[in-house]
Amino acid sequence: MSATPSADSASSHGIKRILIAVDSSSAAARAAAYIRYMAVPGVRVRIVSVAENPAVLVPLGSLADAELQTIRRELFHDASEAVANAKEIFAPLDAEVDVEVLERSRRGGYTANTLIDAATEWQADLVVVGARHHHGLLRWVEGTVSESVTTQASCSVIIVPASYEGEIHPFPRRILFALDGSQASLDALRFGLLFATPESSLRAVYVVDRAVRLTDLIPIHVLEDAFKDEGNTILAAAARVFANLANHVETGLVKTKRTGDDVPHTIVREARRWHADLVVVGTHGRRGLARWFLGSVADRTARITDTPLLLARPRPNSSS
């Protein structure tokens, strides 16, 4: 069995254009290295870097125009080096890779907006970023910027956190799928399977939210039983998706702690416990019993994950 996704698997199922956002950090280089196995014939890769606008980095009026122009050239040079270095990672592969420096001073807006616009204009199917959760140029995975990216980007996003210390293999060896009770989460699972090879181990989980909150109007034991029923139903559906695969597969219910816990932290803990090297979470569920899948759960998971995370958006013609 091949340890590389086939061109048919990647390109005929909707992943034809991968946009990788980089800066000069090691996190960005690891993100490019992490996704390079997907650069198979039929898949185009574009590497971009945002050259910041010096006018927003220094107080207005503190520098002369000539000094601003000098800083602008230095920032452009740094961004150019970043995309060139990332492109070298793909040099051994038979991949179609191009690069672009995005000048924020010309495009306006924030770094996140610049990247979102670039992905939209290029019609990317997947955006990949290396993320430092508290500092740096790609801090757009935090706070309100994170929300804008996950809600406004028209494609799925992979975040490779700087805190990820695992070895980067030629393909994800252990993929964890976090499901809720929606058809949309099954669509996210199917999309996530495009990143697997026959050698990948697959685990689908449903989080039973047992955490007691002051806002709960229904006794927690009633909710817990309902969550278990819904979890077993969706995991049975996942098992049917897995049924025809040659991979090692498993499913299971996992539970939050009774107090001081939530679904995102439970997903992150399970990823660590199971030694996942990719976590798949959908970004749009449907309202219902397990509506934790909606809104901020994907965003909050992105902020705290130390495992590469795929935020899978619904695809065109999705059954969900």
Phi, psi and omega in degrees: 000143181282145177262016180231135177300141179284158177300322179297317181299317184282309192278328184277351180251017171109352177258089180247339183224119180245120177257125181248121179263126184230160164227200184274007185276161176292332179298320180294319179296321179293326178296316178296318179295325182296322187262359188297334181294341179278354182278071181261163177306135183098350179247126178266142179239131173237128179254125182233154174220144181265120171275111185298156177274114182299336182295337179262356181265342182231155179301141179300135177084355183279342180234147174286161181302321180297322179291321177298320179296322178296315179295320179300317179296321179295318179295320177295320179296316180298318179294322179296319177296321181298314181289325179294317180295320178294323180297327179299331179298330182267358185304320182288352186259154175273073187235148176270105186235128171234167185229157178205137172260126181260117181270111182296329180296333179270329184269333183077179178076191181264170179304316180299315180299319180299317180290318178299315180298319180296319179295320180292314181298323182274353182060048179294145174267341183207135173247136181237130178225149167265132190236128166259118192293340186235346184216162165104173186298323182265038179285006182290358173275005181258163166047219183292334178292320175303316181298319181294322180292312185288336180264334186257334178298136185272006182221175178287158184228136170251127176251124176251101185289147178297335181284353180289115185255000181290156176294137177273111182270169178297347177198157176297125182270333183222109184250124180255126179252119177264114186252152165248202185267016187257158171296329180299324180290329174292325176295321176297321177298314180297320178295318180297331179295341177294342181266359181266156168243171179302339180273352182286137171272140186236135177223125176253132181230155173235131182269119173274111185276101182261358186295129180277130179232151182296337182276355182292129180258348181247138178308136188298328181292329177292315178298317183299316178298319180294320177299318180298315179300313180295321179298315179298324179293313183289327177290327174296321177294321177296320179299326178291324176295321181286342195304323185265011181266150178275353185291161165285124184230153175204159177225161179185153171274137171235155188235144170287164171288162183294324182225155174062036184215167176204177184295313181303316180294327178292320176298315181296318178298317181295323178297318177295313184300319184271358181058044177293146171246008167202132175246135181245124178228134175281153182256354178218104173266194176241148181298144183166202186299314184260058186281006172302341182288343181274167167065241196271353185298313179298318179298313182292325176297320179298326183285333187248352185293143169243017174239141176310136188234127173261115173267101188268120178266154177302140179265159176305143180067018178294145178290345180273000000 
